[in-house]
């Protein structure tokens, strides 16, 4: 298939390469504790700071284990051993394996929601906002491949009824991501910038496409930058929504 060239009328102002580099540099490793806890960390006593650090270390190891072995294959014993903590230490922070697993998801989804809230302005056009989101999501997935793998393991399950309170929390965040993307699509359709289509299906297709491209990068068969991959996705995907051909 010949890539579709972006339309000047609908693509919005091109985001300079330097901006994408700044975005990549600005995405620091995902915190394992809430942002408000990080902000207050400097004013905490030694024991409180050590507790925050222990939780962070447990989550770092757990991401590796769950990404490599899946939820069923990973064990709290192995996570405790790799983190060099006694197993009872894990229970000081997490009620069980399900709680630990969904804590990883909620951290990642909160980061992605932060990207959605900060990306783009209506003045730039909806195509431009979608292009920017595409690049930033790809950069985030590349920098946090363990989270990406875990997310891919359970994303369809998160569309089903919640099984427990931790599932419910990560599910609500995941659904908010989808709703925000869908809202952007609907607004673009209402203004005539996008063709009218089923926004729910288009949103699912967009997220799946990001997953496919990130999977190719993870497997080692994709050597292009996130920006180059995003431009191809927009050429194949977003311009297919455009009312200007």
C-alpha positions in Angstrom: 0.0 0.0 0.0 1.3 3.4 -0.9 1.4 5.7 2.1 -1.1 8.5 2.0 0.5 11.9 2.1 -0.8 14.2 4.9 -3.2 16.8 3.6 -2.1 20.4 4.3 -5.7 21.4 4.9 -6.3 18.9 7.7 -2.9 17.8 9.2 -2.5 21.0 11.2 0.9 22.6 11.8 3.7 20.1 11.8 5.2 19.5 15.2 9.0 20.1 14.9 11.4 17.2 15.4 13.0 19.2 18.3 9.6 19.2 20.1 9.4 15.4 19.9 13.0 15.2 21.3 12.0 17.4 24.2 8.9 15.2 24.8 11.1 12.1 24.9 13.6 13.7 27.3 10.7 14.9 29.4 9.3 11.5 30.0 11.3 10.3 32.9 11.0 6.8 34.2 7.5 6.2 35.5 7.2 6.8 39.3 6.1 3.9 41.4 4.4 6.2 43.9 1.7 8.8 43.4 2.9 12.3 42.2 1.7 13.9 45.4 3.8 11.5 47.5 6.8 12.3 45.4 6.3 16.0 45.9 6.2 15.6 49.6 9.1 13.1 49.8 11.7 15.7 50.4 10.0 16.8 53.6 9.5 13.2 55.0 11.6 11.6 57.6 14.2 8.9 56.9 11.8 6.0 57.6 9.1 7.4 55.4 11.5 7.9 52.5 12.8 4.4 53.0 9.3 3.0 52.8 8.6 4.9 49.6 11.9 3.6 48.1 11.0 0.0 49.1 7.6 0.2 47.4 9.3 1.6 44.3 11.8 -1.2 44.2 9.1 -3.9 44.6 7.1 -2.4 41.7 10.2 -2.2 39.5 10.9 -5.9 40.0 7.2 -6.9 39.7 7.0 -5.2 36.3 9.9 -7.3 35.1 8.4 -10.5 36.5 4.9 -10.0 35.2 6.1 -8.9 31.8 8.3 -11.9 31.4 6.1 -14.6 33.0 2.6 -13.2 32.9 0.2 -12.9 35.9 -0.1 -16.7 36.4 3.6 -17.4 36.0 5.0 -14.7 38.3 5.0 -15.4 42.0 5.3 -13.2 45.0 8.2 -15.5 46.2 10.2 -14.8 43.0 9.4 -11.0 43.2 10.5 -10.9 46.9 13.7 -12.8 46.1 14.7 -10.6 43.2 13.9 -7.5 45.1 15.9 -8.9 48.0 13.1 -8.5 50.5 11.5 -11.0 52.8 8.1 -12.0 51.4 6.2 -10.5 54.4 7.6 -7.1 53.3 5.5 -7.2 50.2 2.4 -7.5 52.3 3.2 -4.2 54.0 2.5 -2.5 50.7 0.1 -4.8 48.8 -2.7 -7.1 49.9 -1.9 -9.8 47.4 -0.6 -10.5 43.9 -3.7 -9.0 42.2 -3.2 -5.8 44.1 0.5 -5.6 43.1 -0.4 -6.4 39.5 -3.1 -3.7 39.2 -0.9 -1.1 41.0 1.5 -1.4 38.0 -1.4 -0.8 35.6 -2.8 2.1 37.5 0.6 3.8 37.6 0.9 3.5 33.8 -2.6 4.6 33.0 -2.3 7.6 35.2 0.8 8.6 33.2 -1.0 8.1 29.9 -3.9 10.2 31.2 -1.4 12.9 32.0 -0.2 12.9 28.4 -3.8 13.1 27.2 -4.6 16.1 29.5 -1.5 18.0 28.5 -1.4 17.3 24.7 -2.5 19.8 22.1 -4.8 22.7 21.9 -8.1 23.1 20.0 -6.5 25.8 17.9 -3.9 23.4 16.5 -6.6 21.2 15.0 -7.7 17.7 15.9 -5.5 16.0 13.3 -2.5 17.7 14.8 -3.5 16.7 18.4 -3.9 13.1 17.3 -0.5 13.1 15.6 1.1 14.5 18.8 -0.7 11.9 21.0 0.5 9.2 18.7 4.1 10.2 19.0 3.9 10.6 22.8 2.2 7.3 23.3 4.8 5.5 21.2 7.6 7.2 23.1 6.1 6.3 26.4 5.5 2.6 25.4 9.1 2.4 24.2 10.5 3.8 27.4 8.3 1.5 29.5 8.2 -1.8 27.6 7.5 -3.9 30.7 4.3 -1.9 31.3 3.4 -2.1 27.6 3.6 -5.9 27.7 1.5 -6.1 30.9 -1.1 -3.8 29.4 -1.3 -6.0 26.3 -1.8 -9.0 28.4 -5.0 -7.6 30.1 -6.4 -4.8 27.9 -9.3 -6.9 26.7 -10.1 -8.2 30.1 -10.3 -4.6 31.3 -13.4 -4.2 29.1 -15.2 -6.9 31.0 -16.9 -6.5 34.4 -14.4 -5.7 37.2 -13.4 -8.8 39.3 -12.2 -7.0 42.4 -11.5 -3.4 43.7 -8.0 -3.2 42.2 -9.3 -4.4 38.8 -12.0 -1.8 39.1 -9.5 1.0 39.7 -7.3 0.1 36.7 -10.4 -0.5 34.6 -11.8 3.0 35.3 -8.5 4.6 34.3 -8.2 2.5 31.1 -11.8 3.4 30.2 -11.1 7.1 30.8 -8.2 6.9 28.4 -10.5 5.4 25.8 -13.2 8.0 26.5 -10.8 10.9 26.1 -9.6 9.6 22.8 -13.1 9.0 21.6 -14.1 12.5 22.7 -11.3 13.9 20.6 -12.5 11.9 17.6 -16.1 13.0 18.1 -15.2 16.6 18.3 -13.2 16.3 15.1 -16.2 14.7 13.4 -18.5 17.4 14.6 -16.3 20.1 13.2 -16.0 18.3 9.9 -12.3 17.7 10.2 -12.9 13.9 10.3 -15.4 11.8 8.5 -18.3 10.6 10.6 -17.6 7.0 11.7 -18.2 4.8 14.7 -15.9 6.6 17.2 -15.7 3.6 19.5 -14.3 1.4 16.7 -12.0 4.0 15.5 -10.6 4.5 19.0 -10.0 0.7 19.3 -8.3 0.6 16.0 -6.0 3.5 16.9 -4.9 1.9 20.2 -4.4 -1.5 18.5 -2.3 0.1 15.8 -0.1 1.7 18.4 0.3 -1.7 20.0 1.2 -3.4 16.8 3.9 -0.8 16.1 5.3 -1.0 19.6 5.3 -4.8 19.4 7.4 -4.6 16.3 9.9 -2.3 18.1 10.0 -4.7 21.1 10.6 -7.7 18.8 13.6 -5.9 17.3 12.3 -5.7 13.8 11.5 -2.0 13.9 14.4 0.5 13.9 12.7 3.7 13.1 12.1 6.5 15.6 8.8 7.0 17.3 8.3 10.1 15.3 8.8 8.3 12.0 6.5 5.5 13.0 3.8 8.1 14.1 4.0 9.8 10.7 3.4 6.5 9.0 0.4 5.7 11.3 -1.0 9.1 10.6 -0.5 8.7 6.9 -2.3 5.3 6.9 -4.8 5.9 9.6 -5.7 9.5 10.4 -5.9 10.8 6.8 -8.3 8.0 6.1 -10.7 9.9 8.4 -10.2 13.2 6.7 -12.9 14.9 4.7 -10.3 16.4 2.4 -8.7 14.0 -0.1 
